[in-house]
Amino acid sequence: MPSSQALRVLVADDDPLQLRLAARVLRSLGHSGALATHGRMALDLLGRQAFDLLLDLRMPELDGLDTLVRLRQAGHRLPVVMVSGDDLGANWAHYRDAGADAYLVKPLDVDALSVLLRRWVG
């Protein structure tokens, strides 16, 4: 984690509206980052750039859980927040067991996201 207050966050989702919302929220909280429209793009970006956190939303080509598994298998230890419109109880155990650090339910709750981001600010 960086010692400054700003995180570099990679947000992955196939919904342009959700990507814009997440990017706007992160900027309003003083964080920066990049956007990916699918899991393969997220993994490619993670292979080329340093990020402090992956905010992973539902994606095509390679879904969030598969992306998380590949990320952990490749040795990446950055925090991962899974974001889904699905019921928390139904999926959290799978995400947690695969290495997720937190889970948020859509629509994205700005206050909950802010609290989680403060956990990882150094």
C-alpha positions, 0 to 999 in steps of 0.5 A: 500500500502506498503511504499517501492517502490516495489509492490507485484503483482498477475498476472492472465492469461491463456496464459503462454506467457502473464504470462511470459511477465508480470512477466518479465516486473514486475521484470524489474520494481522492483516488485514481485508477483505470477502467476495464470492461472485462476480466481479461482486460483487468488481468492485462492491466494488472500485469502492466501497471501497479494498482492498490485495489481491484474493485471487481464488478460483474464482467463478460469473457472472464467473470469476477470469480474467475478473474479473482482466482487467476489473479491470486494464482498469479501471486497478486496480493492486492485487496479485491472488493467484489461488487455484484447485484447478486445476494450477498449470502449466496456468493460471499463464501465463494468470493472469500474462499477465492481470496476476496477481501470484501463484497459490496452489493449493487447499486454501489453504496458510496458510504460503504465504498468510502469505509472500505477504501479507508481500510487500505489507505496507508 
